[in-house]
Amino acid sequence: MSTTIKGQEAFLNNYKPLPIIIDKGVGNYVYDSEGNEYLDFVAGIATNALGYSYEPLKKAVQAQVEKFTHCSNLYYNKPSIDAANKLVELSGLDQVFFCNSGAEANEAALKLAKRYTNEYVNPNKTKIISMKNSFHGRTIATVSATGQTKYHEGFSPLFEGIVYSEFNNIEALEAAMTEDVAILMIEPIQGEGGIRPAEKAFLEAARQMCDDKEVVLIFDEVQCGIGRTGTVFAYEQYGVKPDIVSLAKGLGAGFVIGAIVANAKVGQGFVPGTHASTFGGNPIGTTAANVVLDALVHEGVLDNVKQQGAYLEVELKKLQDKYPCIIDVRGKGLMLAIELNAPVSEIITGALKRNLMLINSGTHIVRFVPPLTIEKKDIDKMIQILDQLIAQF
Ligand SMILES: Cc1ncc(COP(=O)(O)O)c(C=O)c1O
């Protein structure tokens, strides 16, 4: 494996990629330009929900490419109508806005919540509460809402009026819920913050406080949504429904798409001209979303997440019993993590050398977010390699 890639100087310096060039993928495996095979437990950062070369996805997208690839929101297109209706039906919410990424979905959620509050609740309510340790994206508003200072450095002045409250702390949230709060934004399972699930009582209390104080509750399910935890939406497992849910990543299984789904009350905040996205609802991304949603519900992918997620968790706990350096195993479905008592960067690079793709989440945490199509034999193989890596840790 070389350490530099020919042509890498053409990029701005904001990423630090591992030195391989991905050439293709088949099933749960990826191949680089030199023909090396890698078992994928990263899935393009919880995005390639159906692995690679998933036949129904290829066929549907190829057929759509033959027809047309873009038409703007000046007109309707059938794939976006179908995808919107599926999201409405599955979410129990009422109306969809499509965009192109998680950050854009969260921007749309914040704008919708703000405009609804200004028009229908009280324009003096201006504050946003988000969680410490959260991650909501890299635009100025979403990076400001992100409750981790390392993402803020060098970007001041940030978007105003954001208060960071401790995750899973009901008393702290109560104290932060002053009369001027308009929006509460929570990831039901914090992804970039180390795979930390919300407690049920916390989300229930959050919902109650939002109802009592006319605050819009946004769940950011960009990483934990779309089957990742074993239900289409993670909030289903908590029995707590948000006013708006934001989605991206797995929704397109690798095709570019983001979305918010809102209830009809808060949905009133948008009227023609108030928000837009040129590519939003693009027929390629929404064709992919239709395949993904059908695969989750009708092709057994959700069942696979439940089954393989439970198996992976058991296997990770066995490693924890074997190695005291693993101080925690946590997560839901196929969004799992181990926390170690030292930085994990050598595990990530060591795994790649052994043809296994892994990703960290913070310095001490290895997360496991494979394709939702992962199989038992893939998990066994991954665990075997991880065991060897941790033995040398
Ligand atoms: C919970 C959450 N929200 C928002 C984002 C931003 O998504 P994107 O990178 O598509 O803008 C991410 C990305 O990791 C995420 O995990």
The ligand as an ORCA input file, in Angstrom:
! r2SCAN-3c Opt
* xyz 0 1
  C     -26.488     12.783     12.546
  C     -25.917     13.490     11.360
  N     -26.504     14.616     10.921
  C     -26.040     15.274      9.854
  C     -24.935     14.828      9.155
  C     -24.443     15.577      7.964
  O     -24.725     14.851      6.813
  P     -24.014     15.217      5.418
  O     -22.562     14.859      5.574
  O     -24.734     14.391      4.415
  O     -24.207     16.681      5.213
  C     -24.298     13.655      9.581
  C     -23.106     13.161      8.883
  O     -22.329     12.392      9.387
  C     -24.803     12.960     10.710
  O     -24.218     11.852     11.159
*
